[in-house]
Amino acid sequence: MILQKAIALSGYCSRRKADELIRAGVVRVNSEISTIGDQADPEKDNITIKGKALAGPEKKIYIKLNKPLDYTCTNMKFKNEKNIFDLIDIPERLFTVGRLDKDSHGLVLLTNDGDLAQRLAHPRFQHEKMYEVKVREEVKSPQAVMNKLMKGMDIGEGDGTAHIKSVKYLQDRVFIITLTEGKKRQIRRMFDWIGLKVVDLQRIGLAGLGIGILKEGIWQYLSKEEIEKLKNLTKDDEPRRRK
């Protein structure tokens, strides 16, 4: 198999990061410095990164979490800051798929499958994310708001035009938004642009999976059906390569 995939399957890092390590000249296969395009068999070849042997393929873990407010989604931990990994009591190192900022809550996926994590997270692949959004102000003309959101807008800070895939108005100042891109704080900035302040933002769907009845702060392993759904969704994605 391609060397980047062998590294990702070990859980060492994502496929994109493996590409960077190979380009940096720190990956060797059977003592030979590797280059982009090399093949390797993780069960037969001796793969090392920065002089350390790469572990064999590990058991894959797939988890969904209902992230509470005020928790960060990062592998780095800071003093006096709550982190989603404080909620998950397993020793394996996991990647976060679909990060949420501290003042948002809802569905987050976590896995040690670096290849799948990259395919799900990279904006090039345009996997859907669904949000329930509540605004502070009274919505006098829901259709006018939806028209503006669907048209797209320049939200500044060099991010260019932000788009959404779909929007639906429920009631009581609540919208359902579907994105296939993920600019920084995109939904909040889009509503700000049209004069509405987001007071609650919950992700309720990610890459075809729903949050269901999972309670806030609780996590669970994905079912076999959910894992298969994710793999089928990403099987035709081609990893992004630098030229």
C-alpha positions as MATLAB code, in Angstrom:
seq = 'MILQKAIALSGYCSRRKADELIRAGVVRVNSEISTIGDQADPEKDNITIKGKALAGPEKKIYIKLNKPLDYTCTNMKFKNEKNIFDLIDIPERLFTVGRLDKDSHGLVLLTNDGDLAQRLAHPRFQHEKMYEVKVREEVKSPQAVMNKLMKGMDIGEGDGTAHIKSVKYLQDRVFIITLTEGKKRQIRRMFDWIGLKVVDLQRIGLAGLGIGILKEGIWQYLSKEEIEKLKNLTKDDEPRRRK';
ca = [
       0.000    0.000    0.000;
       1.035    3.624   -0.350;
       3.362    4.607    2.509;
       1.193    7.477    3.732;
      -1.703    5.073    4.217;
       0.479    2.603    6.135;
       1.501    5.382    8.535;
      -2.082    6.591    8.970;
      -3.322    3.046    9.630;
      -0.876    2.784   12.532;
      -2.594    5.717   14.224;
       0.662    7.728   14.240;
      -0.828   10.688   12.358;
      -3.154   11.606    9.523;
      -2.368   10.795    5.911;
      -1.699   14.453    5.143;
       0.732   14.737    8.064;
       2.451   11.533    6.898;
       2.935   13.192    3.512;
       4.684   16.114    5.256;
       6.934   13.768    7.244;
       7.995   11.917    4.100;
       8.786   15.192    2.340;
      10.854   16.225    5.377;
      13.007   13.114    4.926;
      12.360   11.646    8.376;
      10.616    8.461    7.212;
      12.602    5.356    6.296;
      11.516    1.967    4.976;
      14.031   -0.814    5.592;
      16.661    1.849    6.398;
      16.148    3.683    3.098;
      14.918    7.292    3.135;
      11.424    7.345    1.645;
       9.982    9.582   -1.024;
       6.449   10.407   -2.068;
       4.930    7.493   -3.983;
       6.795    4.743   -2.136;
       4.928    1.585   -1.193;
       5.228   -0.333    2.078;
       3.783   -3.358    3.832;
       3.370   -2.521    7.554;
       3.453   -6.234    8.417;
       6.697   -7.023    6.555;
       8.657   -3.780    6.176;
      10.544   -1.925    8.891;
       9.087    1.585    8.854;
      10.708    4.221   11.068;
       9.867    7.876   11.693;
      12.620   10.039   13.161;
      14.487    6.859   14.026;
      11.654    5.200   15.926;
       9.881    2.090   14.665;
       6.306    2.554   13.558;
       3.827    0.448   15.480;
       1.674   -1.998   13.551;
      -1.941   -1.244   12.687;
      -3.953   -0.677   15.859;
      -7.545   -1.458   16.586;
      -9.653    1.307   15.116;
     -11.842    3.340   17.440;
     -14.818    5.415   16.312;
     -16.702    7.549   18.826;
     -19.382   10.199   18.797;
     -19.644   12.750   21.585;
     -22.270   15.325   22.485;
     -19.901   18.156   23.355;
     -21.081   20.538   26.102;
     -20.527   24.284   26.066;
     -17.199   25.688   27.307;
     -15.149   22.658   26.215;
     -12.326   22.920   23.686;
     -11.743   20.384   20.879;
      -7.967   20.044   20.827;
      -5.318   17.494   21.723;
      -3.461   20.257   23.563;
      -4.551   20.888   27.133;
      -4.237   24.206   28.928;
      -4.510   25.052   32.593;
      -8.020   25.939   33.806;
      -9.536   25.012   30.440;
     -12.046   22.207   29.960;
     -11.257   19.794   27.155;
     -13.410   17.164   25.439;
     -10.745   14.534   26.121;
     -11.470   14.974   29.828;
     -14.836   13.366   29.041;
     -13.450   10.289   27.274;
     -11.775    7.739   29.531;
      -9.765    5.669   27.046;
      -5.955    5.659   26.642;
      -5.717    5.733   22.837;
      -4.767    8.962   21.088;
      -7.707   10.175   19.026;
      -8.227   12.718   16.270;
     -11.149   15.128   16.436;
     -13.388   15.278   13.369;
     -15.543   18.383   13.152;
     -14.242   20.650   15.883;
     -16.597   23.040   17.647;
     -15.611   26.253   19.400;
     -16.112   26.712   23.135;
     -19.463   28.487   22.847;
     -20.988   25.858   20.545;
     -22.150   22.379   21.461;
     -23.299   19.161   19.865;
     -21.982   16.313   17.724;
     -18.240   15.677   17.448;
     -16.606   12.532   16.051;
     -13.345   11.115   17.394;
     -11.203    8.347   15.957;
      -7.665    6.971   15.741;
      -8.246    6.271   12.041;
      -6.140    9.135   10.696;
      -6.955    8.436    7.064;
     -10.704    8.549    7.647;
     -10.354   11.614    9.882;
      -8.635   13.527    7.092;
     -11.232   12.542    4.510;
     -14.083   13.606    6.787;
     -12.519   16.862    7.971;
     -10.951   18.306    4.827;
     -13.193   20.979    3.244;
     -12.301   19.739   -0.235;
     -14.521   16.702    0.265;
     -17.570   18.796    1.271;
     -19.175   16.447    3.768;
     -22.337   17.870    5.294;
     -22.617   19.381    8.773;
     -26.033   20.276   10.157;
     -26.721   22.848   12.874;
     -29.654   24.087   14.916;
     -29.226   27.835   15.307;
     -31.182   30.143   17.588;
     -30.980   33.922   17.278;
     -31.705   36.600   19.857;
     -33.859   38.937   17.777;
     -37.412   38.384   16.601;
     -37.419   37.084   13.025;
     -40.040   39.177   11.246;
     -39.342   37.832    7.774;
     -37.815   34.325    7.865;
     -37.857   34.051    4.081;
     -35.836   37.263    3.660;
     -33.244   35.959    6.125;
     -33.043   32.620    4.342;
     -32.669   34.299    0.964;
     -29.696   36.318    2.217;
     -28.053   33.263    3.741;
     -28.491   31.212    0.573;
     -27.101   34.002   -1.592;
     -23.841   33.974    0.370;
     -21.789   36.908    1.647;
     -18.266   38.148    2.222;
     -17.743   37.683    5.962;
     -14.398   39.495    5.992;
     -11.059   38.636    7.589;
      -9.802   37.397    4.233;
     -12.183   34.433    4.195;
     -14.027   35.550    1.094;
     -17.613   34.586    0.341;
     -19.281   32.184    2.762;
     -21.961   29.816    1.493;
     -24.448   27.422    3.021;
     -26.007   24.409    1.349;
     -29.503   24.728    2.791;
     -31.526   26.542    5.436;
     -34.925   25.964    6.993;
     -36.808   28.079    9.517;
     -38.582   26.189   12.267;
     -40.133   28.584   14.764;
     -39.223   30.584   17.883;
     -36.164   32.144   16.192;
     -34.633   28.748   15.304;
     -33.056   27.842   11.943;
     -31.628   24.560   10.631;
     -28.447   25.208    8.639;
     -26.486   22.732    6.513;
     -22.880   23.502    5.536;
     -20.347   21.757    3.338;
     -17.581   24.236    4.196;
     -16.252   25.347    7.551;
     -14.814   28.834    7.766;
     -13.974   30.059   11.275;
     -17.179   30.814   13.215;
     -18.926   30.938    9.843;
     -22.549   30.680   10.967;
     -22.214   33.321   13.672;
     -20.469   35.707   11.280;
     -23.093   35.197    8.559;
     -25.946   35.966   10.940;
     -24.028   38.971   12.314;
     -23.735   40.271    8.764;
     -27.540   40.355    8.411;
     -28.068   41.831   11.882;
     -28.994   38.760   13.908;
     -27.106   37.572   16.987;
     -26.677   33.810   17.450;
     -27.380   32.866   21.066;
     -27.245   29.078   20.696;
     -25.542   26.891   18.126;
     -25.756   23.102   18.259;
     -24.402   20.674   15.686;
     -26.985   17.945   15.199;
     -25.514   16.101   12.216;
     -22.089   15.358   10.743;
     -21.206   13.340    7.628;
     -24.565   11.627    7.572;
     -24.638   10.760   11.286;
     -27.090   12.341   13.732;
     -26.738   13.182   17.386;
     -29.922   11.250   18.183;
     -30.753   10.979   21.896;
     -27.127   11.148   23.043;
     -27.099   13.302   26.190;
     -24.773   16.274   26.591;
     -21.329   15.313   27.874;
     -21.860   11.638   26.987;
     -20.014    9.619   24.335;
     -20.539    6.232   22.738;
     -18.835    3.974   20.222;
     -20.282    4.102   16.734;
     -22.305    1.095   15.700;
     -21.067   -1.159   12.892;
     -23.713    0.378   10.659;
     -22.530    3.921   11.431;
     -18.884    3.013   10.786;
     -19.812    1.395    7.493;
     -21.795    4.485    6.554;
     -18.767    6.734    7.129;
     -16.466    4.458    5.162;
     -18.893    4.230    2.253;
     -19.268    8.005    2.301;
     -15.514    8.548    1.996;
     -14.391    5.591   -0.105;
     -14.265    7.609   -3.325;
     -12.475   10.593   -1.765;
      -8.952   11.098   -3.025;
      -6.590   12.478   -0.378;
      -5.239   15.900   -1.185;
      -1.650   15.875   -2.340;
       0.839   18.702   -2.525;
       2.564   19.287   -5.832;
];
